[in-house]
Amino acid sequence: MAVAEDLKSDDERMILDAVDQFLERHVRPVAHDLEAKDEYPHEIVERMKELGLFGATIGEDYGGLGLSASTYTKIVERVSAVWMSVSGIFNSHLIMAQAVERAGTEEQKRHWLPRFATGELRGGIALTEPDAGTDLQAVRTRATKDGNGYRVTGTKTWISNSVEGTVLAVLTKTDPAAEPRHKGMSLFLIEKGDGVRVSRKLEKLGYKGIDSGELVFEDCFVPADNLIGGIEGRGLQQILGGLELGRINVAARGVGIARACLDDSVRYAQQRKTFGKPIAEHQAIQFKLADMATQCEAARLLVAQAAAAYDRGERCDMEAGMAKLFATEAAIHNSLEAMRLHGAYGYSKEFNIERYYRDAPLLAIGEGTNELQRIIIAKQLVARNPA
Ligand SMILES: Cc1cc2nc3c(=O)[nH]c(=O)nc-3n(C[C@H](O)[C@H](O)[C@H](O)COP(=O)(O)OP(=O)(O)OC[C@H]3O[C@@H](n4cnc5c(N)ncnc54)[C@H](O)[C@@H]3O)c2cc1C
């Protein structure tokens, strides 16, 4: 339910219609069961390949759909309103692709992007380590020069698509003594194989179905051609550039969850009766619906604003941070309000509300915690408004 759906081009309309059809035919009927079993949605992945979702934001020159961030966020919202985990399968894959497209050499783009776009090669970004998450400059995975390549050793954890995927953009230290620390960081594309081991699949509160794993790199040989951009010391900037789109996309997931909670609640409030009337006629419930709808619409507008700035090629870390912060908190808020409104049924495994309630908090952690977003927003606010 969107109070203010904006005008769309014909192309965008066609793509969004195709996504809606895919969701109704292939995702909604199986989401509840697959989520309950924490089962990877292989069939859905095949349909996503056909739709071209693995190349959604990759340029047409490299075999992708070349969608704008504005259109892409509308896709992510729709997918997340049905089952958020599905969006994770192509989101972090596209952040990896984004790093190659923005920072890779022409040869790297031609080599990797067409195979990312078809979904033949799928993966994500391996940044986090057991002792380094928000403070990415503290990563310890080491890449040491060896002949015409590098030897990579270290552990990455919480990596989405690391069990089912085949390739990852891995943040490493090529010079651990460098000051500032980011000058010693480099980003490599590493295909799983010799020297790369999935040590475990992690158990989670929500975001089930999609694989979150721990990866161990043991003296793994990586050809020098896989160093993104071909020059050491640029890894942190390369991945942070891709994270702007990542944050806008997490914000769009927040809008999706906030909207699913609202849609289910508006329906239920008209069906459930207490004291002789639908609960939608009780003022306390009306207040909840009004607040949920307002949060959802405000979140969508912030996402649209950030996506538009991104599409214009402007620096948009503040806009992306605001969208991510507000929309993900809206998802958390709406999931709890939807649970209260559904009473015991909200707490039941038979309904989707408890899933939204388990999925939403991840959004406050992934792609930079909401505490980090506040820091980014405040720093930019001051930088843009010198006294
Ligand atoms: C389901 C799931 C999927 C994930 N997928 C991926 C993935 O695909 N790839 C990947 O690389 N990572 C992934 N992550 C990891 C995620 O990006 C990190 O969990 C996140 O960056 C936070 O890092 P951390 O957990 O180490 O928390 P920490 O960095 O240890 O932070 C702990 C707390 O301290 C706060 N904090 C830290 N620094 C500051 C500061 N300077 N000021 C104020 N507060 C601060 C944080 O906000 C947080 O509240 C995933 C995580 C989950 C749960």
The ligand as a MOL file (V3000), in Angstrom:
LIG
                    3D

  0  0  0     0  0            999 V3000
M  V30 BEGIN CTAB
M  V30 COUNTS 53 58 0 0 0
M  V30 BEGIN ATOM
M  V30 1 C 22.7490 -11.4720 9.1370 0
M  V30 2 C 24.0010 -10.6730 8.9090 0
M  V30 3 C 24.5350 -10.5720 7.6440 0
M  V30 4 C 25.7460 -9.8950 7.4420 0
M  V30 5 N 26.2930 -9.8750 6.1780 0
M  V30 6 C 27.5430 -9.3710 6.0300 0
M  V30 7 C 28.2270 -9.4850 4.7680 0
M  V30 8 O 27.6820 -9.9950 3.7830 0
M  V30 9 N 29.4970 -9.0260 4.6760 0
M  V30 10 C 30.1490 -8.4490 5.7340 0
M  V30 11 O 31.3090 -8.0810 5.5840 0
M  V30 12 N 29.5250 -8.3130 6.9440 0
M  V30 13 C 28.2540 -8.7690 7.1230 0
M  V30 14 N 27.6210 -8.6650 8.3270 0
M  V30 15 C 28.3320 -8.0410 9.4470 0
M  V30 16 C 27.8650 -6.6270 9.7300 0
M  V30 17 O 28.2220 -5.7660 8.6930 0
M  V30 18 C 28.4860 -6.2080 11.0800 0
M  V30 19 O 27.8470 -6.9990 12.0740 0
M  V30 20 C 28.2970 -4.7300 11.3590 0
M  V30 21 O 29.1270 -3.9710 10.5210 0
M  V30 22 C 28.6300 -4.3830 12.8190 0
M  V30 23 O 29.8680 -4.9050 13.1880 0
M  V30 24 P 29.9950 -5.7710 14.5450 0
M  V30 25 O 28.8970 -6.7710 14.5630 0
M  V30 26 O 31.3980 -6.2510 14.6240 0
M  V30 27 O 29.7080 -4.7520 15.7050 0
M  V30 28 P 30.8110 -3.7160 16.4260 0
M  V30 29 O 31.5550 -3.0330 15.3780 0
M  V30 30 O 31.5690 -4.5800 17.3900 0
M  V30 31 O 29.8390 -2.7800 17.1810 0
M  V30 32 C 29.2060 -3.1080 18.4300 0
M  V30 33 C 28.3370 -1.9190 18.8700 0
M  V30 34 O 29.1580 -0.7560 19.0790 0
M  V30 35 C 28.6760 0.3140 18.2690 0
M  V30 36 N 29.8100 1.1170 17.8070 0
M  V30 37 C 30.9450 0.6880 17.2040 0
M  V30 38 N 31.7570 1.7170 16.9410 0
M  V30 39 C 31.1410 2.8380 17.4160 0
M  V30 40 C 31.4800 4.2300 17.4500 0
M  V30 41 N 32.6180 4.7010 16.9180 0
M  V30 42 N 30.6030 5.0740 18.0280 0
M  V30 43 C 29.4250 4.6360 18.5290 0
M  V30 44 N 29.0530 3.3200 18.5230 0
M  V30 45 C 29.8890 2.4410 17.9700 0
M  V30 46 C 27.9530 -0.3460 17.1060 0
M  V30 47 O 27.0240 0.5440 16.5220 0
M  V30 48 C 27.2860 -1.5090 17.8200 0
M  V30 49 O 26.1350 -1.0430 18.4850 0
M  V30 50 C 26.3950 -9.2780 8.5320 0
M  V30 51 C 25.8150 -9.3240 9.8190 0
M  V30 52 C 24.6360 -10.0200 10.0050 0
M  V30 53 C 24.0420 -10.0850 11.3960 0
M  V30 END ATOM
M  V30 BEGIN BOND
M  V30 1 1 1 2
M  V30 2 1 2 3
M  V30 3 2 2 52
M  V30 4 2 3 4
M  V30 5 1 4 5
M  V30 6 1 4 50
M  V30 7 2 5 6
M  V30 8 1 6 7
M  V30 9 1 6 13
M  V30 10 2 7 8
M  V30 11 1 7 9
M  V30 12 1 9 10
M  V30 13 2 10 11
M  V30 14 1 10 12
M  V30 15 2 12 13
M  V30 16 1 13 14
M  V30 17 1 14 15
M  V30 18 1 14 50
M  V30 19 1 15 16
M  V30 20 1 16 17
M  V30 21 1 16 18
M  V30 22 1 18 19
M  V30 23 1 18 20
M  V30 24 1 20 21
M  V30 25 1 20 22
M  V30 26 1 22 23
M  V30 27 1 23 24
M  V30 28 2 24 25
M  V30 29 1 24 26
M  V30 30 1 24 27
M  V30 31 1 27 28
M  V30 32 2 28 29
M  V30 33 1 28 30
M  V30 34 1 28 31
M  V30 35 1 31 32
M  V30 36 1 32 33
M  V30 37 1 33 34
M  V30 38 1 33 48
M  V30 39 1 34 35
M  V30 40 1 35 36
M  V30 41 1 35 46
M  V30 42 1 36 37
M  V30 43 1 36 45
M  V30 44 2 37 38
M  V30 45 1 38 39
M  V30 46 1 39 40
M  V30 47 2 39 45
M  V30 48 1 40 41
M  V30 49 2 40 42
M  V30 50 1 42 43
M  V30 51 2 43 44
M  V30 52 1 44 45
M  V30 53 1 46 47
M  V30 54 1 46 48
M  V30 55 1 48 49
M  V30 56 2 50 51
M  V30 57 1 51 52
M  V30 58 1 52 53
M  V30 END BOND
M  V30 END CTAB
M  END
